[in-house]
Amino acid sequence: MTERAAHPVAPVIPERYRHAVVPHIMVDDAAAAIAFYERAFGAREEFRLDAPGGGVLHAEISIGPSVLMLGDASVEATGAGPFAAPAALGGGTSVTLHVFVADVDALAERAEAAGAQILQPPTDMFHGDRTVILRDPSGHMWVFLTHLADLSEQELRSGLAASGI
């Protein structure tokens, strides 16, 4: 982990990110994934519907004010067909889950201790957020952000140009 940068109290999550599309991910062991998300991200299980033959047909967790739906990819009762966990897709995923949190550094430390793979340690980014990128044990990609500053479009463009990305 990198050393935590000192920042003033973070502004609230920008309005445009407070209400979003609810992601629904598939995993190979939903019960284990829920336990990991509780340990790593401070998630709360809100609802779970077990499949008659075993496994989790559908569950909902909350990470702060954000909701995530998940279930076992292997549960036959879903008739899900094309829904698969990242491992069934060769370990890759085309989706990254973004969640704003009050303290991205503390979340990154907790997530790494719980078994997440840190791909980018907490870093102040040109877009005004302190950001960590990680992969969970199920193979899903996550970006957690702590909002530091509201920037104009021009400030974003200038920051991007200066970042060398």
Disulfide bonds with the S-S distance in Angstrom:
none
